[in-house]
Amino acid sequence: MNTLPASGPQQPAKADAPVQHTFDVVIIGSGLAGLSTALKLVEGSGMDGTSLRIAVLTKGKLADGASGWAQGGIAAVLAQGKEGDSFAAHIADTQAAGAWLSDEAATAQVVKGAPAAIAWLQAQGVAFTQEPGPKAALHLTREGGHSHRRIVHATDATGAVVQESLIAAVRAQPCIEVFEQTTLVDLIVRNDIATGRPRCVGLYALDSRDDGAANAGGGIVRTFAARHTLLATGGAGKVYLYTSNPDTATGDGIAAAWRAGCRVGNMEFIQFHPTCLYHPEAKSFLISEAVRGEGGILRLPESAGGARFMPSHDERAELAPRDVVARAIDFEMKKHGVDCVYLDISHKGEAFVREHFPTIHARCLSLGIDIARQPIPVVPAAHYTCGGVLTDLVGRTDIANLYAAGETACTGLHGANRLASNSLVECVVFAHEVASAIKSETARAHRTTAEGQNDSQVSLPAWDESQVTDADEQVVIAHNWDELRRLMWNYVGIVRTNKRLERAAHRIALLQSEIDEFYANFRVTRDLLELRNLVQVADLIVRSAQSRRESRGLHFSRDYPLTAEQAIPTVLVPPGN
């Protein structure tokens, strides 16, 4: 049986590797939130003697996260009053999409910080698409739920372009050390004697960087000590059978924060992107919101009549928010017994399609679908986790020195449904806030001699696996993973009922018991860690859904189809808190 100090099985470090890595800041995750925070921490560093040692941990390669998959763009009001747009209009659109559950302060902070975020990204070398002509103005597109054109983009591959620039910038910084193939196991939390509050002093992570370990999913668990830790691990789309997310989206940060004692909020609000490519050879390929924003029309298959159907579901038709469109597609698929619906942009012409959607056009063409001449088969897929680890307006969690940003966090911005293209700008705005808070704390500590001996200088216990063995059968993990994703899709999907949620909760409890037993007796692998995190996140989603006795935003219940007069966030508190 495993012993602490960590929350499970442990293993000794390699002889040629340090027992403990020591940094001022450890950032877990290499998406837009994580990389932006790392770069913002470097800005001005060293000018007052507070040069920071920063580590970025990512369980794949730097470019493997969900940020690089974002096709649409980044929402920002760049010229107040231009074509009637304003911060107030952007805030109102966010509130409407979020079913009036979006936090007012967080929404205002992100919307008003968006122009500076765009300027900062441009300063990092991000080349956004510009209007033709000599003035070099940024081209703005419109997406579902937005009342104006305010989406800054890089054709239809915004995330990839942004990530490429930030990865190059991070690799050029000598004070930022990157650990690829390194997976979070658990946070290390101690009680602060002075304040009585729990404080994060570091973490354990599975290092699979050598080829043999990476291929087998195993590796060495290392100890990382840090004064400050940022969770920027993305969302949890892989908890569902069909998702637009990459394989890395397994809710690692949310689950680890919950185990450490952090509250989570609004986990019932899982955004299902309405239009994921439906093709046997395509995996998680998203058809951007911008296709609908630029005039794409949703139709039934020819076998079901081929009619356009969105106007009968919402007066905004294809420009309705994602939850409305996803439910409409789900309804039509079940009503007509079809496997998919079709999104048609071919009426705009080949030149328009190639100019605006070159990535989507090329990918579909490689699969035999010419979107300039024929409609695109699409289905809804789990896309974005609107809830997460509760934070304040600078990204602080319930545990001192522990921050969360990006999809991992619940800042309050997204409410009951994320407005298209608000997530990327949230990453940059909150990265600025987190970095500012950390630099302020660091400067204060340097000014106070008594606080100079910080936790990043304290020796932490190594990971101990003396009482565990290698797993005899990996089929247990594969079977439980598949069962979890299928039951979440069938019972906790776009439309929910009390009975379905009860069935899901019962089976998830059994899976948790099986996984905990497996975790306690065998050496950790990446697959086991991800499964452990996914089953924890599934439990949080179901518990949150059961507690919301209304239909709001992304949470639609047949047993409670009406929306309550007052919008109240769902907050779950870990046992013992």
GIHU-V26772 format. One line per field, one symbol per residue. phi: phi as a letter, one per 20 degrees, with the letter a starting at -180 (. if undefined). Layout:
# GIHU-V26772
phi=???
This chain:
# GIHU-V26772
phi=.fcfeeerfcbffffedffcecbfcdddpceffffffgfffffmfnfdmdgdecdddbecegeeffgfefefrceaeebgnflneagffffffffffflmdfffffffffffefgffffffffeofeffdffofflfffddccgneebfbefbdldcggffffgfffffffeefeddddelcdgeaedccefffdmefcedqadbeedfegffffeneqdedddebfccdecenecfffdfdbeefffedmgffffffffoefcclffedeeffcdgdafdddleedggffffeofdecffgfdomffcfgedbfelfefggfffffffgfffffemdeaccdddffenffffffecfffffffffdndeffcbfdfcbfbgcbefeqffcefdnfefdgmddbbmffedeofeleaffgmefffggffffffffffffffffffffdgfefeeffdefdfffddfdccffebeffffffgfffffffffdcefdccgfffffffffffffgffffffffdcffcfgffffgfffffggfffffffeeeadblfeddffcfedffdecfecddfgne
